[in-house]
Amino acid sequence: MAPLSPTRLAGLTGAARSGVAGLLGAGAGAAAQFLIVVLVTRGVGQETAGAFFSVTALCLAVATVLRLDAGNGLVYFIARSRPFDYRCTSGYVRAALVPVASLSLAAACAVILSTSDPALRVLAMALPAVTCSGVVVSATRGFGSMRPTVLLDGVLQPLAQLALVGTVVLAGRDSVPLLAAAWALPYLPVLLLASAWLHRRLPRTPYLPGTAHDLWRHTWPRSLAAGIQAVFQRLDIVIVALLAGPAEAAVYTAATRFKIVGQLAGQGLAQATQPRLVRALAEGDLPRARELYQSATVWLALLTWPVWLGYAALAPWLLGAVFGDGYASGAPVAIVLAATMALATACGMADVVLTAAGHTGASLANLAAAVATTVLLDLLLIPSLGSLGAALGWAGGTVVKNLLPLWHIHRRYGLRPFGAHSLAALSPWRAS
């Protein structure tokens, strides 16, 4: 095995540092969000907990739809503009934020005027900040820096949510609107601080005609895909609440809360790896893309598989011990979750690779198939099986969501999640 060149070694070291930073931020966020669920399930009744989880899940789903995947579009174009000193990036940011901000404001006004539910009205007022903060934080990663994502999205936001929600719970206020307000407030400082960081990095260049066309021509398929993904990730809680009641939604949320461990670990690795994948595939450097994909997959498996095995084994005891009386009934849900996440992890970041290669239309079709599978199974199974039916529906969609992009990238590029670079990823000083 030949030694790595200094340039390649520096690249691997940078990728490793960014990956570790992403994982640390994701870990902090996962821990804080997990503790929020523990505080709510133990501090308020199941009806209130289920209602809170349902409205916040709905808010996140709507915000993700309204973002139009503009954040990932900005990562793509900003990362590609690095050889040109990031010229025209300010125009891309403007082209992304104007429609996203306008749509989120319009949606917020529509909800406020059309509903009398106080919790929904509170979250509607916060919706523009929730929506735009995600786009601005994503844009900072296009410059190759993980610091704003780690500090703002991974630490400040979830820890502030934990502190504020914990204050409401410890004060004995069994109120969904107050819990929703405490959960939503931290998005505003995240938006302001990320905007300040981005403002300092953007070059002062004039807006060029055609910038918005280029951005949205690339991004629009992913805009639809991101909306479908939001439905896939969040709608199961809402469907459980509608078909089986808020109490069953609380049990389902508690039992699936460990899902966020794998999701955020994958998110941390994806955030660090995506700009490098974009550059490698744009330059036609398929060996580098293969190296990044397999390295990320093996680390994702090593970090999460012990969690899934342990959770499946301990779920009957763990749910009652952590979340309180009445939640141990979610053990079958936990077992389905653990098995599904282990399989999904083994596929690696297949969809990230697919979109980094520019195949956004294929990604959209894959997600549509996954959501159709989930919704169909939910409607068939939840009325009779409750939270377990929702878990089985989510599992079916997750299998489709991971195997389809894996098949696409293997057929198009010969990429596999495990291979020659898997072991080399554990020893970055050796040749790959």
LINLINSUL-V669285 format. One line per field, one symbol per residue. phi: phi as a letter, one per 40 degrees, with the letter a starting at -180 (. if undefined). A space follows every 50 residues. Layout:
phi: ???
//
This chain:
phi: .ccccdcccccccccccccccccccccccccccccccccccccbcccccc cccccccccccccccccffcccccdccccccdcbfgcgcccccccccccc cccccccccccdcbbbccccccccccddccccccccccdccccgbccccc ccccbccccccccccccccccgccbcccccccccdccccccccccccccc ccccbcccdgcccccccccdcccccccccccccbcccccccccbhccccc ccccccccdccccccccccccccdcccdcccccgccdccccccccccccc cccbddcccccccbddccccccchdgbcccddccccdccccccccccgcc cccccccgcccccccccccccdccccccccbcdcbgcccccccccccccc ccccccccccccbgcbcbicccccccbccccc
//
